[in-house]
Amino acid sequence: MTTKIKVQKPLVILHGDEMAQVAFEQILEQFIHRYLEIELVEIDLTAENRLVTNGDAVRDAIAALKTHGVGIKNAGMTVNRSQLDDLLAEYPHIDESQLDKLATKSPNGAIRKGIGGNITREDIQFRNLQQNPPNWIDRDIDVDTMEHGGNKHSANALSKATGIVKLMFVGASGDPVELHRRKIKKGDPWLLSTNDLDAVRRWAHRFFQRALDEKRDAYLGLKDTVIPGYDGVMREAIETIYFEQYQAQFEQAGLNYHYELIDAQAARIIANPPERALWGVPDNTTGRKLFKLVRELKKYGIPSRDSNTSISRMSAGGGDQYGSFNMPVPEDGIVKVVIDGVEKHAREVKAGDPILLMSNDRRAIKDWVRQVFEDASRNSKEVYFGLKREYMEYDDVFSDVINEVRTELAADNTAPPSFMIMRPSAQLKKMIADPARSAIYPALNLDGDIFSDISAALGGSLATASSIILSKDGTLLYEAPHGTAHDLYLRYQETDGKEANFNSSALLYAVANALETLGDREQNQPLIDYALGLKQALIDTVGQGTITGDLKGKTLEPDNEKIVDLYGFLDAIEANLASSH
C-alpha cells in the first residue's frame, strides 16, 4: 500500500497508562499514521493527567465522543490510596480536598454514563486457540461470604413520582443532614444498602481463623476502587484485622493472603484455580453468586468451550453500584430515603457503617434491552437475562421492560429472539458450566463487570476479547477489556524497554472495529477493506502460531508456536497485512 487512505471524519483517541499505552502508541504509529490520512482527536486520559486537570480530561473525552461519534479507548489506571499519595507528592500545589471525583476515580463509568452507552463483550474469533478449561472437579476451594448486608437486605422500590430522591442522616444532634440528592423519574428503581461494620469485623476474624484452621491460603475480593465508601470501608476494616492480628500467624503457618479487585480475582481464580484456597467475598450480593458457581464447578467441572459467548453489561442509566453514592456514616444514627419530602425508608446505622444509594433510569433500561434483543435477533443469539425478581423491585422493572420491548419489536415485524429470565447466579452458572452455542448474557453493571472478565479469561486471555460501548444515539467507543499490565510495565522499565511483552490483540481489534465503523459511516470502501484486512491479518498471525507469551501452549499446535514480544507480534501482523494487498 503506497498511497495513504483518506478518511473524512476524525477518530477520537483516548490514551491510557503503562504497558497498554506503550502498545497503543506503537499500534497508532504502525497501523494508523503509516497507512491513513486521518485526523485524530487525542485526549490524555492517564491517571496523572486526570489528576492534574481535576477531571477535565474525562469531560473532554465525553465531549469529543459525543461530537465525533467514534472513538478508541485504551486501558487506564485507577489509582489506589498509595498511588494517589505518590501522585499528590509530585504535585504539592494540589489540594486533595478540592479535587473533583473524576480526578481520582476510574473514568470508565463516567464516560459510559456521559455518552449513555452499554457494553458488549465477546471473544475474538481466533480459529486456532484452544480453550483448555482447568480441572475444577473436587477442587479444594471454598467461597466464604457474609450472611447479611448487601442487596439481599436492601430497601428498594420503584419511584411513584418524578422528583428528587434525598439521602438523609440524623445523628446525635437530632437535626437531619442531607448526604446526597439525585433526580429520579416515575418508574425508576432506587435501592439503599447498608452493612454492619461490626459484623464485617466478626466475619473477618472467622474468615482468617478458618483459613488458619484449614491451612488454606486466603483470597479477598472487593471493588474498593470504584465503590470506596462501601467496599473500600470493608476492605480497610478486614485488612486492619489481618495485618494486626493474623499476618504473623499466616507467615508462621506458611500461608499467603491475597487481595485483588473482585472482577480480576474472579477471572483469575475461575480460569486458573489454586489447588487449595479460601476465597473471601464479604459482599454477599456477589459472594452468593460465586459460592453457587464454585459449588457447581466442583461437582461438574467446566466443559470445553465451543460457543460464542457475549456479555451485555448495562452501564448507562444510573450505573447501579458504579454510579452510586457511598460512604461510611460519621456517627450512630438513622439513615433515611426521602422522595419529594415523603420518607420512603429509614434504618438505624452505627458509626463507620458503609451505606450505598443507587438508582437506575427506566428509559435507559428500555434502550439497553432493545439493544440486546436487536443484537440477538441480528446475530441469531439466544438471550439469558439474570434478574432477582422475587424480592427485588429494583430488578422486577427489567421484566416489565423486557415484555414491552418484545411486544414493540413484534409490532415492527422484528422477530424477538429466544430468551429466558433466570436468577443471576443461575445465569452465571449457565454461561460458564452449560453455555449455549451462541448466546448473549445481559447483566447489570457490577455483575457484567465480573462475568465478562471470567468469560474472557476462560476464552484464553482478556487480550483475546473485544469490547464495544454503544449509545442510543449511535456513539460507538471501542476498547480492550484488559488492564494496563502493571507487572509487564515494571519489567519494561527495569530493562529500559528491552523486554516489551504484551498481547496487543484486543487493542488492535478495537482499532480495526473503529476504522470499519468510520468506513461504513462515510461509505469509504478502501477504509472498510483496510479495517477488515487488519482484523484478518491479526487472526492469520495467531493462526500461523506467532503469539505472545500469554498464549503459550494455548494453540492447537503448541510445538509449532513462535513466541514473540510486542513488536515482533505487530511486525508479523503488518507482514500479513502487506501480503494480502
C-alpha positions in Angstrom: 0.0 0.0 0.0 1.8 3.1 -1.2 -0.9 5.8 -1.1 -2.5 6.6 2.2 -6.2 6.1 2.5 -8.0 9.4 3.1 -10.5 9.4 5.9 -13.0 12.3 6.1 -14.2 12.1 9.7 -12.0 12.4 12.8 -11.3 9.5 15.2 -11.3 10.1 18.9 -8.2 8.5 20.7 -8.3 8.2 24.5 -4.8 7.4 25.7 -4.1 5.3 28.8 -1.3 4.1 31.1 1.6 1.8 31.5 2.3 -1.2 29.1 -1.1 -0.8 27.4 -0.1 2.7 26.4 3.3 1.6 25.1 1.4 -0.9 22.9 -1.2 1.7 21.9 1.3 4.2 20.7 3.1 1.6 18.6 -0.2 0.5 17.0 -1.2 4.1 16.2 2.2 4.6 14.5 2.3 1.3 12.7 -1.3 0.9 11.6 -2.8 4.4 11.6 -0.2 7.0 10.7 1.6 4.8 8.3 -1.5 3.9 6.2 -4.1 6.5 6.8 -4.6 10.2 6.2 -6.9 10.9 9.2 -7.4 13.5 11.9 -7.0 12.1 15.4 -8.7 13.9 18.3 -6.3 12.8 21.0 -7.0 13.1 24.8 -4.7 12.2 27.6 -6.6 10.0 30.0 -3.7 8.9 32.0 -4.1 8.8 35.8 -1.7 11.7 36.1 -3.5 13.9 33.7 -6.9 13.2 35.1 -5.5 14.4 38.5 -3.7 17.4 37.1 -6.7 18.6 35.1 -9.1 17.9 38.1 -11.1 15.6 35.9 -11.4 17.9 32.9 -9.7 15.3 30.8 -12.6 13.0 31.3 -15.1 15.7 30.4 -13.1 16.4 27.3 -13.3 12.8 26.3 -17.0 12.6 26.7 -17.5 15.9 24.7 -15.2 14.6 21.9 -17.1 11.3 21.7 -20.5 13.0 21.5 -19.2 15.4 18.9 -17.4 12.9 16.6 -19.3 9.7 17.3 -16.5 7.1 17.1 -13.5 6.5 19.4 -11.0 4.1 20.8 -10.2 3.9 24.5 -7.0 2.5 25.9 -6.7 0.9 29.3 -6.0 3.3 32.1 -5.1 3.1 35.8 -7.5 3.5 38.7 -5.2 4.7 41.5 -5.4 3.2 44.9 -4.6 5.2 48.1 -0.9 4.6 47.9 -0.7 5.5 44.2 -2.7 8.6 44.8 -0.4 9.7 47.6 2.6 9.3 45.3 0.9 11.4 42.6 0.0 14.1 45.1 3.6 14.2 46.3 4.6 15.1 42.8 2.1 18.0 42.7 2.2 19.6 46.2 0.1 22.5 45.0 -2.9 20.2 44.5 -5.3 20.2 47.5 -6.9 16.8 47.7 -10.0 18.1 49.5 -10.7 20.3 46.4 -10.5 17.5 43.9 -13.4 16.5 41.7 -14.2 12.8 41.9 -13.3 12.5 38.2 -9.7 13.4 39.1 -9.1 10.2 41.1 -11.8 7.7 40.2 -11.9 5.4 37.2 -13.0 7.3 34.2 -14.8 4.3 32.7 -18.2 4.8 34.4 -18.3 8.5 33.8 -17.6 8.0 30.1 -20.2 5.3 29.7 -22.7 7.4 31.5 -21.7 10.6 29.7 -22.4 9.0 26.3 -25.3 6.8 27.6 -23.5 3.7 26.4 -23.8 0.0 27.3 -21.0 -2.6 26.9 -21.0 -5.8 24.9 -18.0 -8.1 25.2 -17.3 -11.3 23.3 -14.4 -13.4 22.1 -12.4 -12.5 19.1 -12.9 -15.5 16.8 -9.4 -16.9 16.5 -9.5 -20.2 14.7 -6.6 -22.0 16.3 -6.8 -21.1 20.0 -8.0 -24.0 22.2 -9.9 -23.4 25.3 -8.5 -25.9 27.8 -10.6 -25.5 30.8 -9.0 -26.1 34.2 -9.9 -29.2 36.2 -12.4 -28.0 38.8 -13.9 -31.3 39.8 -13.3 -31.8 43.6 -11.1 -28.7 43.6 -10.5 -27.8 47.3 -11.7 -24.2 47.1 -14.4 -22.7 49.3 -16.2 -19.3 49.0 -16.9 -17.6 52.2 -19.4 -14.7 52.2 -21.4 -12.7 54.7 -24.9 -13.8 55.6 -26.4 -10.3 55.9 -25.9 -6.9 54.3 -25.7 -6.1 50.6 -28.6 -6.1 48.2 -30.2 -9.1 49.9 -31.2 -6.9 52.8 -31.6 -3.6 51.0 -34.6 -1.3 50.8 -35.6 -1.0 47.1 -38.6 0.2 45.2 -39.9 1.9 42.1 -40.4 5.6 42.4 -44.1 6.5 42.3 -43.3 10.1 41.2 -40.8 12.2 39.3 -38.8 14.3 41.6 -35.7 14.4 43.9 -34.5 11.5 46.0 -32.6 12.5 49.1 -30.4 10.5 51.4 -30.7 12.0 54.9 -28.9 11.3 58.1 -30.0 12.0 61.6 -27.3 11.8 64.2 -26.9 12.8 67.9 -28.0 16.4 67.3 -31.4 15.2 66.0 -31.1 17.5 63.0 -31.5 15.9 59.6 -28.4 16.3 57.3 -28.7 15.8 53.6 -25.9 13.5 52.4 -26.8 13.2 48.8 -29.6 14.0 46.3 -30.3 13.0 42.7 -33.2 13.3 40.2 -35.5 10.4 39.7 -38.4 9.8 37.4 -41.6 7.9 37.9 -40.9 4.2 37.4 -37.2 4.4 38.1 -35.8 1.9 40.6 -33.8 3.0 43.7 -32.0 1.0 46.3 -30.4 1.6 49.7 -27.9 -0.9 51.0 -26.0 -0.8 54.3 -23.7 -3.1 56.1 -22.9 -3.5 59.8 -19.1 -2.8 60.2 -19.0 -4.8 63.4 -20.5 -7.8 61.5 -17.8 -7.2 58.8 -15.1 -7.4 61.5 -16.6 -10.6 63.0 -16.7 -12.1 59.6 -13.0 -11.2 59.1 -12.0 -12.9 62.3 -14.0 -16.0 61.3 -12.6 -16.0 57.8 -8.9 -15.7 58.7 -9.2 -18.2 61.6 -10.9 -20.7 59.3 -8.1 -20.3 56.8 -5.6 -21.0 59.6 -7.5 -23.9 60.9 -7.9 -25.5 57.5 -4.4 -24.5 56.3 -5.7 -22.6 53.3 -4.3 -19.5 51.5 -6.8 -16.7 51.9 -8.1 -14.6 49.0 -10.1 -11.5 49.5 -12.0 -9.7 46.7 -13.9 -6.4 46.7 -14.4 -3.5 44.3 -12.8 -0.8 46.5 -11.5 1.4 43.7 -15.0 2.1 42.3 -17.1 1.8 45.5 -14.6 3.3 48.0 -17.3 4.3 50.6 -18.7 0.8 50.7 -16.3 -1.9 49.5 -13.3 0.3 50.5 -14.6 0.6 54.0 -15.0 -3.1 54.3 -11.5 -3.7 52.9 -9.9 -1.4 55.3 -11.6 -3.0 58.3 -10.8 -6.5 57.2 -7.2 -5.8 56.3 -6.6 -3.9 59.6 -7.6 -7.1 61.4 -5.4 -9.2 59.2 -2.2 -7.1 59.5 -2.6 -6.5 63.2 -3.8 -10.0 64.4 -3.3 -12.6 61.7 -0.3 -11.8 59.4 2.3 -13.3 61.7 0.2 -16.5 62.2 -0.2 -16.8 58.4 3.6 -16.4 57.9 4.4 -18.9 60.6 2.0 -21.4 59.0 3.4 -20.8 55.6 0.1 -19.5 54.3 -0.5 -16.5 52.0 -3.0 -13.7 51.9 -4.0 -12.2 48.5 -6.2 -9.1 47.8 -7.4 -8.2 44.3 -10.3 -6.4 42.7 -13.2 -8.9 42.6 -13.6 -8.8 38.8 -9.9 -9.6 38.1 -9.8 -12.0 41.0 -12.8 -13.9 39.9 -11.3 -14.2 36.4 -8.0 -15.4 37.8 -9.4 -18.0 40.2 -12.0 -19.5 37.9 -9.6 -19.7 34.9 -6.5 -20.7 36.8 -7.6 -22.0 40.2 -5.2 -22.7 43.0 -5.1 -26.2 44.4 -6.5 -25.2 47.8 -7.9 -21.8 48.9 -10.4 -20.0 51.0 -12.0 -17.3 48.8 -13.5 -14.4 50.8 -16.1 -12.3 49.1 -17.7 -10.4 52.0 -20.3 -8.6 49.9 -23.0 -11.2 49.7 -24.5 -9.7 46.6 -21.5 -11.1 44.7 -20.4 -13.7 47.2 -23.6 -15.8 46.9 -23.2 -16.0 43.1 -19.6 -17.1 43.3 -20.4 -19.5 46.1 -23.0 -21.2 43.9 -20.8 -21.2 40.8 -17.8 -22.8 42.7 -20.1 -25.4 44.2 -21.3 -26.2 40.6 -17.8 -26.4 39.2 -16.5 -28.6 41.9 -19.2 -31.1 41.1 -19.4 -30.9 37.3 -16.3 -29.1 36.1 -16.1 -26.6 33.2 -16.9 -28.1 29.8 -14.7 -27.5 26.7 -15.7 -24.2 25.2 -17.2 -24.4 21.8 -19.5 -21.5 21.9 -19.9 -17.8 21.0 -20.4 -16.1 24.4 -21.4 -12.4 24.5 -22.0 -10.4 27.7 -24.0 -7.2 27.5 -23.4 -5.0 30.6 -25.8 -2.2 31.4 -23.6 0.7 32.1 -25.9 3.6 31.0 -28.7 4.9 33.2 -27.8 5.3 36.9 -24.9 2.9 36.7 -26.2 0.9 39.7 -23.3 0.4 42.2 -20.9 2.1 39.9 -23.0 5.3 39.8 -23.9 5.1 43.5 -23.4 7.4 46.4 -21.5 5.6 49.0 -19.8 6.5 52.3 -19.2 5.4 55.9 -21.6 7.2 58.3 -19.9 9.6 60.8 -21.7 8.5 63.9 -24.6 6.4 65.2 -27.9 7.5 63.8 -30.6 6.9 61.3 -30.3 7.0 57.5 -33.4 7.8 55.5 -34.5 7.8 51.9 -36.9 10.7 51.1 -38.5 11.4 47.8 -40.2 14.8 47.3 -40.5 15.2 51.0 -42.0 11.8 51.7 -40.0 9.4 53.8 -39.8 6.0 51.9 -37.4 4.1 54.2 -35.4 4.6 57.4 -33.0 2.3 59.3 -30.5 2.6 62.1 -26.8 2.6 61.4 -23.7 2.8 63.6 -20.6 4.9 63.3 -18.4 3.7 60.4 -21.1 1.6 58.8 -20.9 1.8 54.9 -24.0 2.9 53.1 -24.9 2.9 49.4 -27.7 4.6 47.5 -28.1 3.7 43.8 -30.7 4.1 41.2 -31.4 3.4 37.5 -33.2 5.0 34.7 -36.2 3.1 33.2 -35.8 4.8 29.8 -32.2 3.7 29.7 -33.1 0.2 30.8 -35.5 0.0 27.9 -32.9 1.3 25.4 -30.5 -1.4 26.7 -33.0 -4.2 26.4 -33.7 -3.1 22.9 -30.0 -3.2 22.1 -29.7 -6.7 23.5 -32.7 -8.0 21.5 -31.7 -6.4 18.3 -28.1 -7.8 18.6 -29.5 -11.2 19.4 -32.0 -11.1 16.5 -29.5 -9.8 14.0 -26.8 -12.4 15.0 -29.0 -15.4 15.9 -28.2 -15.5 19.6 -30.2 -16.8 22.4 -30.7 -14.4 25.4 -30.3 -15.3 29.1 -31.2 -12.5 31.5 -30.2 -12.6 35.1 -32.6 -10.9 37.5 -33.6 -11.2 41.1 -37.3 -10.5 40.6 -38.9 -12.4 43.5 -37.8 -9.9 46.2 -36.2 -7.1 44.3 -38.5 -4.4 42.9 -35.3 -2.9 41.6 -34.9 -5.9 39.3 -38.5 -6.5 38.6 -38.8 -3.4 36.5 -36.5 -5.1 34.0 -39.1 -7.8 33.5 -41.7 -5.3 32.6 -39.4 -3.6 30.2 -38.5 -6.9 28.5 -42.1 -7.6 27.8 -42.7 -4.1 26.4 -39.7 -4.3 24.1 -40.6 -7.8 22.9 -44.1 -6.5 22.0 -42.8 -3.4 20.3 -40.3 -5.5 18.2 -43.1 -7.9 17.1 -45.2 -4.9 16.1 -42.2 -3.7 14.0 -42.0 -7.1 12.3 -38.7 -7.8 14.0 -38.8 -11.4 15.4 -37.8 -11.2 19.1 -35.0 -13.8 19.9 -35.5 -16.7 22.1 -34.9 -15.5 25.7 -35.1 -16.7 29.3 -35.1 -14.9 32.6 -33.3 -16.6 35.5 -31.6 -15.7 38.7 -28.2 -14.0 38.3 -26.5 -17.0 40.0 -28.1 -19.4 37.5 -27.2 -17.0 34.7 -23.5 -17.2 35.7 -23.6 -21.0 36.0 -25.3 -21.2 32.6 -22.6 -19.1 31.0 -19.7 -21.0 32.5 -20.9 -24.6 33.1 -23.5 -25.1 30.4 -23.1 -22.4 27.7 -25.4 -22.2 24.7 -23.9 -22.5 21.2 -24.4 -18.8 20.6 -25.8 -16.6 23.3 -25.8 -13.2 24.9 -25.9 -12.8 28.7 -27.3 -9.4 29.7 -26.3 -8.3 33.2 -26.4 -5.3 35.5 -23.2 -3.2 35.8 -21.3 -5.0 38.7 -22.4 -8.5 37.6 -21.5 -7.7 34.0 -18.0 -6.5 35.0 -17.3 -9.7 36.9 -19.0 -12.1 34.4 -17.2 -10.6 31.4 -13.8 -10.9 33.0 -14.4 -14.5 33.9 -15.7 -15.3 30.3 -12.7 -13.5 28.7 -10.2 -15.3 30.9 -11.8 -18.7 30.1 -11.7 -17.8 26.4 -7.9 -17.6 26.5 -7.0 -14.2 27.8 -8.5 -10.8 28.4 -6.4 -9.7 25.4 -8.4 -12.0 23.1 -11.8 -10.4 23.7 -13.5 -7.4 22.2 -15.4 -4.7 23.9 -17.9 -2.3 22.4 -19.8 0.6 24.1 -22.8 1.6 22.1 -25.1 4.5 22.9 -28.7 5.1 21.8 -27.6 8.0 19.5 -25.1 5.8 17.7 -21.9 6.9 19.5 -19.5 4.0 19.5 -16.5 3.5 21.7 -14.2 0.5 21.1 -11.9 -0.6 23.9 -9.8 -3.5 25.1 -11.2 -5.2 28.2 -7.8 -5.8 29.8 -5.9 -3.6 32.2 -2.7 -1.7 31.9 -0.4 -4.7 32.6 1.4 -3.1 35.5 3.8 -6.0 36.1 4.8 -6.1 32.5 5.3 -2.4 32.5 7.6 -2.6 35.6 9.7 -5.1 33.7 9.7 -2.9 30.6 11.1 0.0 32.7 13.6 -2.1 34.5 15.1 -3.3 31.2 15.0 0.1 29.5 12.4 -1.1 27.1 14.3 -4.3 26.1 11.6 -6.6 27.4 8.4 -5.4 25.8 5.9 -8.2 26.5 2.2 -7.5 25.8 -0.6 -9.1 23.9 -2.0 -6.2 21.7 -4.7 -8.3 20.0 -7.7 -6.6 21.8 -6.3 -3.1 21.2 -5.6 -3.8 17.6 -9.1 -5.3 17.1 -10.6 -2.2 18.7 -8.7 0.0 16.2 -9.9 -2.1 13.3 -13.5 -2.0 14.6 -13.4 1.8 14.9 -11.9 2.1 11.4 -14.6 -0.2 9.9 -17.3 1.9 11.6 -15.9 5.1 10.2 -15.7 3.5 6.7 -19.3 2.4 6.9 -20.5 5.9 8.0 -18.7 7.8 5.3 -19.1 5.0 2.7 -15.4 4.7 2.3 -14.8 1.3 0.8 -11.0 1.4 0.9 -11.1 2.1 4.6 -13.6 -0.7 5.2 -11.3 -3.1 3.2 -8.3 -1.9 5.2 -10.1 -2.5 8.5 -11.3 -5.9 7.5 -7.8 -6.8 6.3 -6.3 -5.7 9.6 -8.6 -8.0 11.5 -7.8 -10.9 9.2 -4.1 -10.2 9.5 -4.4 -10.4 13.2 -6.3 -13.7 13.1 -3.9 -15.1 10.5 -0.9 -14.2 12.6 -2.2 -16.1 15.5 -3.4 -18.9 13.2 0.2 -19.3 12.0 1.4 -19.8 15.5 3.0 -16.4 16.0 1.8 -15.4 19.5 2.8 -13.5 22.6 3.8 -15.3 25.8 0.4 -15.2 27.5 -0.9 -17.6 24.8 1.9 -20.1 25.1 0.6 -23.6 24.9 -2.9 -22.5 24.0 -2.9 -23.0 20.2 -3.9 -26.2 18.5 -0.3 -26.9 17.6 1.8 -26.0 20.7 5.0 -27.4 19.1 4.8 -25.0 16.2 4.3 -21.9 18.3 6.6 -18.9 17.8 6.7 -16.7 20.9 7.4 -13.0 20.2 7.3 -9.8 22.1 5.0 -6.8 21.5 7.0 -5.5 18.5 7.5 -8.9 16.9 3.8 -9.6 17.1 2.8 -6.3 15.5 5.5 -6.7 12.8 4.1 -10.2 11.9 0.6 -8.7 11.7 1.8 -6.0 9.4 3.6 -8.5 7.2 0.4 -10.5 6.8 -1.5 -7.3 6.1 1.0 -6.4 3.4 0.8 -9.8 1.8 -2.9 -9.6 1.4 -2.8 -6.4 -0.7 
